Amino acid sequence: MPKMKSNSGAKKRFSRTGTGKLKRHHAFHSHILSSKSQKRKRNLRKSGLVDVTEQKKFDVLLQG
């Protein structure tokens, strides 16, 4: 049986932390920034974590 392929799009968007959690980037920081406050834009620059309820779904995409 052939090997499972990991999802190429997911590989580019998510990375693992040292403890095995998934790191992600925030959305809504690419355009129409004039209507967003400095505080909101500053916080969108920081990375976030995938919620634990969604983690199993992304593990399937990244296995391979």
C-alpha positions in Angstrom: 0.0 0.0 0.0 1.4 3.5 -0.8 2.5 5.9 1.8 0.2 8.6 3.1 1.0 12.1 1.9 1.0 15.0 4.3 -1.0 18.0 3.2 1.4 20.5 1.4 -0.7 23.5 2.3 -0.8 22.6 6.0 3.0 22.0 6.0 3.6 25.6 5.0 1.1 27.1 7.5 1.6 25.2 10.7 4.7 24.2 12.7 5.1 22.2 15.9 6.3 23.6 19.2 8.7 21.8 21.5 5.8 20.3 23.5 4.0 19.1 20.3 1.3 21.8 20.0 0.7 23.4 16.6 1.7 27.0 16.0 -0.2 29.2 13.5 -0.4 32.7 12.2 -3.4 35.0 12.7 -5.7 35.9 9.8 -6.9 39.4 8.9 -3.5 41.0 8.7 -2.9 41.3 5.0 -5.0 44.2 3.7 -7.6 46.8 4.6 -5.4 47.7 7.6 -6.4 51.4 7.8 -9.7 50.6 9.6 -8.0 48.4 12.3 -6.4 49.8 15.4 -2.7 49.7 16.1 -3.3 47.4 19.1 -5.3 45.0 16.9 -2.7 45.0 14.1 0.1 44.5 16.7 -1.6 41.5 18.2 -2.3 40.0 14.8 1.5 39.9 14.1 2.1 37.5 16.9 1.7 33.8 16.4 -1.1 31.8 18.0 -1.8 28.1 18.8 -4.3 25.8 17.3 -7.1 25.0 19.8 -6.9 21.6 21.4 -10.3 20.7 20.1 -9.0 21.1 16.5 -5.6 19.6 17.0 -6.6 16.0 16.1 -7.9 17.3 12.7 -4.6 19.0 11.9 -2.5 16.0 13.0 -4.2 14.0 10.3 -3.2 16.6 7.7 0.4 16.7 8.9 1.1 13.0 9.2 2.9 11.5 6.4 
